[in-house]
Structure formats: C-alpha cells, structure tokens
Amino acid sequence: MKRYLLIVSAAVLLAISGSAQTAFNTIYSFQGGADGQAPNGVIVGKDGGLYGTTYRGGSPDCTNEDTWTQPCGTIFELTSAGTAWKNNVLYAFEGADGGAFPDGLLVFDGSGTLYGTTYIEGRVEYGNGAVFTLAPPLTAGGTWTETVIYVFGKHPRPQYGYDPFIPISGVLLGPNGRLFGVTHYDYWTEYESKGGAI
C-alpha cells in the first residue's frame, strides 16, 4: 500500500555565519485508509492546526451509481500533540450530492467555515464538480457539517452544452464573501471542449 507524506520545510538562519540551512521533517504519514490518501496541501488555522483535503481515501466507500465504488477523499485537521501530530478526519466524502475527490487548498472565512472544491459529482444531473462548505460544530467536539453550495453541470443554454466544469485548485475568498476559482474546462458540447475558465 502506498503511503503519502506531509512534509514541512523549515529554514534555520545561522546568525553567526550568515548562512541558511533547510531541514525537512515528516510530521504525518497518511496510511491510505480511513485517514485519507494523496493530500492536496494544508492551510494553517487560527488554532494552529493544519487543515487540508485528501484526494482519495476515507470511509465509507462512495459511489457515482454506475462506474466506481471507492473511498473518495477527506477533509482533515492535523494537531500537534507534543512531538507527534494527530490526524482528525473532519469529513469523509460520500459522492453523489456531497461531491467526490476534493482537489486544491481550503480557505477559511471569518466564522471558521471552510470552503473548497471537488473534482466531480455534487450531482444534480451530470454533476462535474462542486463548491462546498464545511461548517464547524456548534460545540467543541461536535460534528462538522458539509454543504454543497454550487454544482458545475448542465448549462441553461442548450447550444453551449455544459457550463464551465471540473473546478481545480480550490477557491479564493474575496470581498463581501465572493468566491473565485478556476475550472479545467470552459464549456463542453457533443463535439468539443474548450480552454478553461476563471
């Protein structure tokens, strides 16, 4: 079974010599099961924890109803426990309406809610990715709540086939709570797909 490492790099400046040395330390090794597999990177929370997604892994299996059945990603928090780091899975994706295979970094808003994207699913009809939120529990130790807030899929104008789809790299949080992101494709018809979109 493949293992995926989360590696932190720290630069230590030596004041006497004026030279710099870089040391790499593995702080957590994903086992590829319920803890997730193939991490997409992390952001630092106000509490000092590291928050991120894994593209695969998690529990239970999720499905798109006809082509695959497998674990399809997690949202996790890594917290420091002395010299060790602990992985706490905040949410395991289940496919279909909840999205599957998160891709890219997360972002926090002022209330502590996380935002991100999934590569596929978020199904309404032909779901091709989704934007989701993960709201923190109302009480410490409670359950985080995932909500899909936008699904990339069928375009309202049939002559264009589908609207921009397959989001990549997560989202950025702009002024007034507006979200900005990138999609892999601009639009798709029976005959062609084009470019990408921001």
C-alpha positions in Angstrom: 0.0 0.0 0.0 1.4 3.4 -1.0 1.9 6.0 1.8 1.7 9.7 1.2 3.8 12.0 3.4 3.0 15.5 4.6 6.4 17.2 4.7 7.2 20.6 6.4 10.3 22.5 5.5 11.8 25.0 7.9 14.7 27.3 7.2 17.1 28.0 10.1 19.2 31.1 9.8 22.6 30.9 11.5 23.2 34.4 12.8 27.0 33.8 13.3 27.9 32.6 9.8 25.0 34.3 8.0 24.3 31.0 6.1 21.0 29.2 5.8 20.3 25.6 6.3 17.0 23.8 5.4 15.8 20.8 7.4 12.9 18.5 6.2 10.7 16.8 8.8 7.9 14.4 8.2 5.1 15.2 10.6 2.5 12.8 9.5 2.4 9.8 7.1 -1.0 9.0 5.6 -1.8 5.3 5.7 -4.2 5.4 2.7 -7.2 4.1 4.6 -9.8 6.0 6.7 -7.2 8.7 7.3 -7.0 9.6 3.6 -4.6 9.2 0.7 -2.9 11.8 -1.6 -3.1 15.0 0.4 -3.6 18.3 -1.6 -1.7 20.6 0.8 -2.6 22.4 4.0 -3.5 25.8 5.4 -2.9 27.0 9.0 -6.0 27.7 11.1 -6.3 30.3 13.9 -5.9 27.5 16.4 -2.5 26.5 14.9 -3.9 23.3 13.4 -3.2 22.3 9.8 -6.3 21.8 7.6 -6.4 20.1 4.2 -8.0 17.6 2.0 -7.0 14.2 0.6 -8.0 13.3 -3.0 -8.6 9.7 -2.1 -9.1 7.5 1.0 -11.7 8.0 3.8 -14.6 5.9 4.9 -17.1 4.7 3.9 -16.9 4.0 0.1 -18.8 6.4 -2.0 -20.3 5.8 -5.5 -21.4 7.6 -8.6 -24.0 4.9 -9.1 -22.5 3.2 -12.1 -18.8 3.4 -12.7 -16.9 3.2 -9.4 -17.2 2.4 -5.7 -14.3 3.5 -3.6 -13.3 6.0 -0.8 -13.3 9.4 -2.4 -11.5 11.8 -0.1 -11.4 13.5 3.2 -11.1 16.9 4.9 -8.7 16.6 7.8 -7.1 18.6 10.7 -3.6 17.9 12.0 -3.0 19.0 15.5 0.3 18.9 17.4 0.4 16.6 20.4 3.9 17.2 21.9 6.4 15.9 19.3 3.7 14.0 17.4 0.9 15.1 15.1 -2.6 13.7 15.2 -4.9 13.4 12.2 -8.6 14.1 12.9 -10.8 13.4 9.8 -13.5 16.2 9.9 -15.5 14.8 6.9 -15.3 11.8 4.5 -16.8 12.5 1.1 -19.7 10.2 0.1 -20.1 11.0 -3.6 -23.4 11.9 -5.3 -24.9 15.0 -3.8 -22.0 15.7 -1.4 -19.2 15.7 -4.0 -16.2 13.4 -4.5 -12.4 13.7 -4.8 -11.6 17.2 -3.3 -8.9 19.0 -5.2 -6.9 22.0 -4.1 -6.5 24.0 -0.9 -9.2 25.0 1.5 -9.9 28.6 2.7 -11.5 29.8 6.0 -14.0 32.6 6.3 -14.3 34.8 9.4 -16.7 32.4 11.1 -14.4 29.5 10.8 -16.2 27.8 7.9 -14.1 26.1 5.3 -14.6 26.3 1.6 -13.3 24.1 -1.1 -14.0 22.2 -4.4 -14.5 18.7 -5.5 -13.3 17.3 -8.8 -16.5 15.6 -9.7 -20.0 14.8 -8.5 -22.2 17.1 -6.5 -24.9 15.5 -8.6 -28.0 17.2 -9.8 -27.7 16.0 -13.4 -24.3 15.2 -14.9 -22.5 16.8 -11.9 -19.0 17.8 -12.9 -17.6 19.2 -9.7 -18.9 21.2 -6.8 -18.1 24.0 -4.4 -18.7 23.1 -0.8 -18.6 24.5 2.7 -17.7 22.7 5.9 -19.1 24.4 8.9 -17.6 23.9 12.4 -19.6 22.3 15.2 -21.7 24.5 17.5 -20.0 22.8 20.5 -16.4 21.6 20.9 -16.0 18.0 19.7 -19.2 18.0 17.7 -19.8 17.1 14.1 -18.7 19.4 11.2 -21.4 19.9 8.5 -20.7 19.7 4.8 -23.0 21.6 2.4 -22.6 21.8 -1.4 -23.3 25.4 -2.4 -22.7 25.1 -6.2 -22.7 22.3 -8.7 -21.0 22.5 -12.1 -23.1 20.8 -14.6 -25.7 21.2 -17.4 -25.7 24.7 -18.9 -29.1 26.5 -19.0 -28.5 27.4 -22.7 -28.5 24.0 -24.6 -26.5 25.3 -27.5 -23.5 25.6 -25.2 -23.7 22.1 -23.9 -22.4 22.5 -20.3 -21.2 25.5 -18.3 -17.6 25.7 -17.1 -16.9 22.4 -15.2 -14.3 20.4 -13.2 -13.0 23.0 -10.8 -9.4 22.8 -9.8 -7.2 24.3 -7.1 -10.0 25.2 -4.7 -11.3 28.8 -4.3 -10.2 32.2 -3.0 -12.4 34.3 -0.7 -12.8 37.8 -1.9 -14.5 41.0 -0.8 -18.1 40.6 0.5 -17.8 36.9 0.7 -17.5 36.4 -3.0 -15.7 33.2 -4.1 -13.2 33.0 -7.1 -11.9 29.9 -8.7 -10.7 28.1 -11.8 -12.3 25.3 -13.9 -10.5 22.9 -16.1 -12.9 23.3 -19.0 -14.8 26.4 -20.2 -17.7 24.6 -21.8 -18.5 21.3 -23.5 -20.7 20.2 -26.3 -21.1 16.9 -28.1 -18.3 18.0 -30.5 -15.7 19.9 -28.4 -14.5 21.2 -25.1 -12.6 24.5 -24.8 -10.0 26.1 -22.6 -10.9 26.7 -19.0 -12.5 29.5 -17.1 -11.9 31.8 -14.1 
